[in-house]
Amino acid sequence: MKYLVLFVVVIVGLMLFKKSQRQRSAPGVRKSTQLPAPEPMHACRHCGVHVPQSRCVWKGDKPYCCSDHARLG
């Protein structure tokens, strides 16, 4: 019985080893992990917290982190 378990463990190990070798040898099969382009950060004129440009609340030409801070100035 113990030889059967050992045999199964060896076979599974060999299968995993072959699978990992196949993935390394195929460079064009790699999944794309492209990150989005970095975004400019702006400091809130009220509290100084840095916020991405897409999330800024603009009042005139000044960036704020939220509408409350834009209202307070």
NUKOLVEX-100505 format. One line per field, with one value per residue (C-alpha): residue in three letters; z, y, x. Coordinates in steps of 0.25 Angstrom, whole numbers, plus 2048, in hexadecimal, padded with zeros to 3 digits. Each point is the difference from the previous one (the first is absolute). Example, Ala and Ser with C-alpha at 12.3 -4.5 7.8 and 13.67 -1.06 7.14 Angstrom:
<recs>
res c(Ala / Ser)
z c(81F / 7FE)
y c(7EE / 80E)
x c(831 / 806)
</recs>
This chain:
<recs>
res c(Met / Lys / Tyr / Leu / Val / Leu / Phe / Val / Val / Val / Ile / Val / Gly / Leu / Met / Leu / Phe / Lys / Lys / Ser / Gln / Arg / Gln / Arg / Ser / Ala / Pro / Gly / Val / Arg / Lys / Ser / Thr / Gln / Leu / Pro / Ala / Pro / Glu / Pro / Met / His / Ala / Cys / Arg / His / Cys / Gly / Val / His / Val / Pro / Gln / Ser / Arg / Cys / Val / Trp / Lys / Gly / Asp / Lys / Pro / Tyr / Cys / Cys / Ser / Asp / His / Ala / Arg / Leu / Gly)
z c(800 / 804 / 7F2 / 7F9 / 807 / 7FD / 7F2 / 7FF / 806 / 7F7 / 7F4 / 804 / 803 / 7F2 / 7FA / 807 / 7FC / 7F2 / 800 / 806 / 7F6 / 7F4 / 805 / 801 / 7F2 / 7FA / 801 / 7F7 / 809 / 80C / 805 / 7FE / 80D / 7FB / 80A / 7FD / 7FD / 80C / 803 / 805 / 80F / 806 / 80E / 806 / 802 / 80D / 807 / 7F8 / 7FD / 7F2 / 7F7 / 7F2 / 7F5 / 7FC / 80E / 803 / 802 / 7F9 / 804 / 7F6 / 7FE / 80E / 803 / 80C / 806 / 801 / 7FE / 80F / 7FF / 7F3 / 807 / 80C / 7F7)
y c(800 / 80A / 7FD / 804 / 80D / 803 / 7FC / 80A / 80B / 7FE / 800 / 80D / 806 / 7FD / 805 / 80E / 801 / 7FD / 80A / 80B / 7FD / 802 / 80D / 805 / 7FC / 807 / 80F / 805 / 7F9 / 80A / 807 / 80F / 807 / 80E / 80B / 80C / 80D / 808 / 80C / 80E / 803 / 80D / 805 / 805 / 80F / 7FE / 7F4 / 7FC / 7F2 / 7FB / 7FC / 7FA / 80A / 7F8 / 800 / 80F / 80A / 80D / 80E / 809 / 7FB / 7FB / 7F1 / 7FB / 7F2 / 801 / 809 / 804 / 805 / 807 / 807 / 804 / 805)
x c(800 / 80B / 807 / 7F3 / 7FF / 80F / 7FE / 7F4 / 807 / 80C / 7F7 / 7F9 / 80D / 805 / 7F4 / 801 / 80F / 7FD / 7F4 / 809 / 80B / 7F6 / 7FC / 80E / 804 / 7F4 / 803 / 7F5 / 7F5 / 802 / 7F4 / 800 / 802 / 800 / 7FD / 7F9 / 807 / 804 / 7F7 / 804 / 7FE / 7FB / 800 / 7F3 / 801 / 7F8 / 807 / 80C / 7FC / 805 / 7F5 / 800 / 7FC / 7F4 / 7FB / 802 / 7F5 / 804 / 7FC / 805 / 80E / 803 / 7FE / 7F9 / 7FE / 7F1 / 7F5 / 7FF / 80F / 7FD / 7F4 / 809 / 80B)
</recs>
